[in-house]
């Protein structure tokens, strides 16, 4: 049985040309070799698996190669290159700072630095995970790092640059390595799969690349794991099952359910996902990413922001064309809020299910305008009627949102026998629902009509014992502005908390009520906050309160004056 070598080691780059995703750094290092301007210390920093140590090895081979190419690539055939490949080089040294992080280890290194190279021009010291050195070891290393022998070059590699002492950073040329992009990883994985005789589709390669999170070494490790599970014929279904990744189809189906207003099907899909062992928070994150990709697809000039296989882009375009930009924005707001509040939720499953219901109610019944539903107290059928009234549509019979209510039972035909109590109640409820809504026109009302209608709204809330809301609306400052297609009524409340609550819970129902009272669909309602500079100073002390009260009441002022009373 032949010795097996993992892909991360077998296909490790051995030249600048084969480096992946670090073209700028590779070109800079090659230019420094060509021009003979080598620094005595380099710091390679960046995330894991992006090629820091690999680049350090290639650079060390190139500067010691006796027969490099015109592009400064190591030849791989001279004594220096062969000895390094066989692990017996005496001019290229590697030190793991994670296990050699004390002062004594640095002292040994300083003694070794004084020995000139036997083969090649330079002794190169590659110190990996250099941030693991202790503070004392760093301080002991400072003098040697600043003024090493002419033949010594240090290459420090780290994933945590912020842990390096500033005095060390100031003595090194710093190179920041980037995460490897998904297209670059897919390209490299495709070439390796061809060399290994593995048949795999682009969707599977994209899943592996996304799972690797910018690290090529992780991508190769996942690739080996996938081949071990699937064999040489890799299927997309096997990949997502092996890696525990949520299928794209779930996100596409859920958005279709939201567009149709079918919250029941959305809940069943979520239950199926949980039954397969997927994490609920990961599901919510995947749905947010899908909505984000749809929003990016909606704009034709943002293709560069999409990291998707070509086979999926057409599906995204088709679904994005069926979604309005407002729907995608509102849906993304719901999912991101759901993610933010997930860990604080007492019942996490209900928390996500409620978010799915909200997403399903973002769209109304087929044939209506694409606006979010009115969230108000009372019967659901009443909310649908108010939403229709806010758009100026006349309703002659109850509007029923898609999948929101069960089909109503037909009333039994009247007979000569006495009616049951249930039949009487059902008949009374039906008559109440079938009341005809007032007709709303497209005519523009004048400002006095609007103000008169607005003043009547707080009285309605007082009659419903909602005193705090009634007082808030009654004390609000009202401004009316004429726009191109109607009039915008802005009422300002005293603080941001009131504005936010009304915006989220009452604004749409208030707008529909105002349109109904004025008989016009040309009115739009907005809520704002009174600026601090416009607010009157509120009396605080007893004396200030008494003075304010006397200013409002002339009789009280005269009484204080006649009897010589003090205000304190």
C-alpha positions, 0 to 999 in steps of 0.5 A: 500500500503506497504512502498517502499524502494529503492534498495540502502537502502534496500540492503545496506551491513550490514557486512564486508562480504557483502561489494562489491569491497573493500576486502582489506580494509575490511580485514585490518579493521577486522585484526585491531579489532582481534589484538586489534590495533584500531586507534583513527582516520580513514579517508575513501576517494574515489569516491561517492557510493563506500561504505565509510559511509557503511564501517564506520557503519559496523566497528562501529557496529563490535567494539561495538558488544558484540558477534561478529563472529570469523571473526569479523562480527557484530552479529546483535542480541546484544543490541548494534547492535539492537539499531544501526539498530533501529536508537537509538544508543548512542554510534555511532554518525553520523555528516553531515559536509556539514550542520554542518561545523562551529566552534560552531558545532565542539565545541558541538562535543568536549563537546559530546566526553567527555561523555563515551558510555552507551552500548559498549566499544567505542563512534564512531563519523562518520563525513561525507563529512568532507572536507566541514568543514571550516578552522577554524573548522578544526583548532578547531578540531585538538587537539581533533582529536590528543588526544581524550578520550580513548573511542572515535574513529573518522571516517572521510569520504570524496570524496575530499581528496585534500581539507583536511588540511595536519595537519588533514591527519597526524593524521588519518589512511587513506584508499583509496576506489576504484571504483567498477568494472563492473563484481562486480556490475553486480554480485550484480545486478543479485542477487538483481534482483533475489531477487526482481523477475526481469527478466533481461539479462546480456547485460542490466546489463552491460549497467547499470553498465557502466552508473554507472561509478564505483558507486554501489549506482548509479547502484542501482538507475539506476536499480530501474529506469529501473524496473519502466520503464520496469516492471519485464521483462526487455529487452535490447532495453528498457534499452538503450532507457530509459537510452539514451545509444547508441546500440552496433549494430551501432558501429558494423555496422559502422565498417563494412561500413568502411571496405567496403568503404561505406561512404554513408551508414556510413553517413546515420547511423550517421543521424539516430543516430542524429534523435534519439536525441543522442549527436554527441560527445557521438556518437564519444566517443562510436565509439572510445571505440568500436575501442579500444575494437576491438584492445584489442580483436585483441591481445589474451592476453588482455582479462582482459582489456575488460569489456563486457558481454560474449554474445558480446565477440564472435561478437568482436572476429569475427569483429576484425579478419576481421580488420588489426591492422593498420586499427584499429590504423589509425581509432582510430587516426581519431576518437580521433582527431575528439573528440579533435577538436569537440568543436572548430569546426564551423560546428560540424556535418560536422566535424564528417561526414568528419571523417566518410568519412576518416574512409571509405577511410582507406580501398581500393577496395576489393583485394588490400593491407590494406593501408590508401589512398593517400591524394593528390590534383587532381581527385579521380581516379588519386589518386587511380591510384597513390596508385596502382602504389605505390604497383607495380600493372599495371593498364590497365583501371581506378581503381574505389574505392568502393562507392567513385565514381558514376557509369560512363555513357556509351558513346553513339555509334558514328553515322554519325551525328555530335557529340555534345560538351558534347560527345567530352568532355566526350570522351577526358576525358575517353581517358585521364583516360585510359592512361596506367600507367608505369610498375613498377618492383620489381628490386632494383635501385641503389643510383644514380638512386634514387637521380636523380629521387628525384632531378626531383620532385622539378622541377615538383612542380615548374612547378605547381607554388608550389614554397615553397614546391619545395624549401623545397624538394630541400633543404632537406637532403637525406639519402638512407638506404638499408633494407632487402626488399628494400631501404628507402629514408629519406629526412630531412626538417628544422623544425617539422611543415614542417615534420608534414604537409608533413607526413599528406598531401604529403608523400604517393603521393611523395613515389608513384611518386618516385617509378614511376620515378625509376620503382621500388616498393622496395622504401619506403619514410620517412620524418625527421627533421634535428637535431639542432646540424647539422644546420648551424648558420644562419647570423642574423645581417647586418655585419654577412650577409655581411661576409657570402656573402663575404665568398661565393663570391670571387670577392665581397671580393676582391672589399671590400679589394681594396676599403677599405670598411667597413662591418656594 
